[in-house]
Amino acid sequence: MKPFKIPESVLVVIYTPALDVLILERVEPTGFWQSVTGSKDAQDEPLHETAAREVREETGIVVGSAAVPGENLCDWHHTIEYSIYPHWRYRYAPGVTRNTEHWFGLQVPAGTAVSLSAREHVSYRWMPWQEAAAQCFSPSNAEAIRQLPQRVR
């Protein structure tokens, strides 16, 4: 049996210098578009490592590579807490209903190749930040994207 997910996660807004944002369509439920998200693998895993790992697993983009230096991954020092959707609660320990999410931004060059994790996502799009925010199913994810222009100044 898989261990329960840790109810502490990251959200990574991946964007280009022109503020085009990468959004991913989930395998399930269909039509759910989002930024890169994911939970810590261990309680003591540093959030920066969680963010870099999730970006690599979900998009194939390697933080710390020549094209995407490590300093391009920026902790936005913003945390939210939200109710875990009921249809995903089985992944967490019994009684866990809330998750704490930490926001990050990652600037990548325009034209950065994306290689999706087929078990998590079926499609991706690069969109101007306003359109990407409107496409997200999660209100908090949309808000993170809407904050992008102020955060990159």
C-alpha positions as CSV (number, residue, x, y, z in Angstrom):
1,M,0.0,0.0,0.0
2,K,1.2,3.5,-0.9
3,P,2.0,5.8,2.1
4,F,-0.4,8.6,2.7
5,K,0.3,11.9,1.1
6,I,1.7,14.7,3.3
7,P,-0.8,17.6,3.5
8,E,1.9,20.1,2.6
9,S,2.5,21.0,-1.0
10,V,3.8,23.5,-3.5
11,L,2.3,25.3,-6.5
12,V,4.8,26.4,-9.1
13,V,3.8,29.0,-11.7
14,I,6.0,28.4,-14.7
15,Y,6.4,31.5,-17.0
16,T,8.4,33.0,-19.7
17,P,10.0,36.5,-19.8
18,A,6.9,37.7,-21.8
19,L,4.7,36.3,-18.9
20,D,3.3,33.4,-20.9
21,V,2.3,30.8,-18.3
22,L,2.4,27.0,-18.6
23,I,-0.8,25.3,-17.6
24,L,-1.5,21.5,-17.5
25,E,-4.7,19.5,-18.0
26,R,-5.1,16.8,-15.4
27,V,-5.8,13.2,-16.4
28,E,-8.7,13.2,-13.9
29,P,-11.0,15.0,-13.7
30,T,-10.9,16.0,-17.3
31,G,-11.0,19.6,-18.1
32,F,-9.1,20.6,-14.9
33,W,-6.3,22.9,-15.9
34,Q,-3.6,23.9,-13.4
35,S,0.0,24.9,-12.7
36,V,2.5,22.4,-11.4
37,T,1.5,21.2,-8.0
38,G,2.6,18.4,-5.6
39,S,3.1,17.3,-2.1
40,K,6.3,16.8,-0.1
41,D,7.8,13.3,-0.4
42,A,9.0,13.5,3.3
43,Q,8.2,15.8,6.2
44,D,11.8,17.1,6.1
45,E,12.0,17.6,2.4
46,P,12.8,21.3,1.8
47,L,10.1,23.1,-0.1
48,H,12.5,24.4,-2.7
49,E,13.4,20.7,-3.5
50,T,9.7,19.7,-3.6
51,A,9.1,22.4,-6.1
52,A,12.1,21.5,-8.3
53,R,11.2,17.8,-8.1
54,E,7.5,18.4,-9.0
55,V,8.5,20.6,-12.0
56,R,10.8,17.8,-13.3
57,E,8.3,15.0,-12.7
58,E,5.3,16.8,-14.3
59,T,7.0,18.8,-17.1
60,G,10.5,17.3,-17.7
61,I,11.9,20.8,-17.0
62,V,15.1,20.5,-15.0
63,V,15.7,23.3,-12.5
64,G,19.5,23.8,-12.2
65,S,20.1,23.0,-15.8
66,A,22.0,25.4,-18.1
67,A,18.7,26.6,-19.6
68,V,16.9,26.9,-16.2
69,P,19.4,27.9,-13.5
70,G,18.4,27.2,-9.9
71,E,18.0,30.9,-9.1
72,N,15.1,31.0,-11.6
73,L,13.0,29.1,-9.0
74,C,11.7,31.7,-6.6
75,D,9.9,31.1,-3.3
76,W,7.1,33.7,-3.3
77,H,6.8,33.3,0.5
78,H,3.1,33.0,0.2
79,T,1.2,30.1,1.9
80,I,-2.5,29.2,1.7
81,E,-4.5,26.5,3.4
82,Y,-7.5,24.9,1.7
83,S,-9.9,22.0,2.0
84,I,-8.8,18.9,0.1
85,Y,-11.4,18.0,-2.6
86,P,-13.4,15.1,-1.1
87,H,-12.6,12.8,-4.1
88,W,-8.9,13.1,-3.3
89,R,-9.0,12.7,0.4
90,Y,-8.5,8.9,0.3
91,R,-4.8,9.7,-0.6
92,Y,-4.3,11.3,2.9
93,A,-4.4,9.8,6.4
94,P,-7.8,9.3,7.9
95,G,-9.2,12.6,9.1
96,V,-7.0,14.9,7.1
97,T,-9.1,17.4,5.2
98,R,-6.9,20.4,4.9
99,N,-3.7,21.1,2.9
100,T,-1.0,23.8,3.2
101,E,0.3,25.1,-0.1
102,H,3.4,27.2,-0.7
103,W,3.7,29.3,-3.9
104,F,6.7,29.4,-6.2
105,G,7.5,31.0,-9.5
106,L,9.8,29.6,-12.2
107,Q,11.0,31.6,-15.1
108,V,12.0,29.6,-18.2
109,P,13.1,30.7,-21.7
110,A,10.4,31.0,-24.3
111,G,10.2,27.8,-26.3
112,T,11.1,25.5,-23.4
113,A,10.2,22.0,-24.2
114,V,7.6,20.2,-22.0
115,S,7.4,16.5,-21.5
116,L,4.3,15.6,-19.6
117,S,3.9,12.9,-17.0
118,A,1.2,10.7,-18.6
119,R,-0.1,9.5,-15.3
120,E,-0.9,13.1,-14.2
121,H,-1.6,15.2,-17.3
122,V,-2.9,14.8,-20.8
123,S,-2.2,18.2,-22.3
124,Y,-0.4,21.6,-21.8
125,R,-0.7,25.1,-23.1
126,W,1.5,28.2,-22.9
127,M,-0.9,31.2,-22.5
128,P,-0.7,34.9,-21.6
129,W,-1.0,35.1,-17.9
130,Q,-4.5,36.6,-17.9
131,E,-5.8,33.7,-20.1
132,A,-4.0,31.1,-18.0
133,A,-5.6,32.4,-14.8
134,A,-9.0,32.3,-16.4
135,Q,-8.4,28.7,-17.5
136,C,-7.5,27.3,-14.0
137,F,-10.1,25.3,-12.1
138,S,-8.6,26.3,-8.7
139,P,-9.4,29.8,-7.5
140,S,-6.1,29.9,-5.5
141,N,-4.1,28.8,-8.6
142,A,-5.8,31.5,-10.7
143,E,-4.9,34.1,-8.0
144,A,-1.3,33.0,-8.0
145,I,-1.1,33.5,-11.7
146,R,-2.9,36.9,-11.4
147,Q,-0.2,38.0,-9.0
148,L,2.6,37.1,-11.5
149,P,3.2,40.6,-12.9
150,Q,3.7,42.1,-9.5
151,R,5.9,39.3,-8.2
152,V,8.4,39.4,-11.1
153,R,9.1,43.2,-10.9
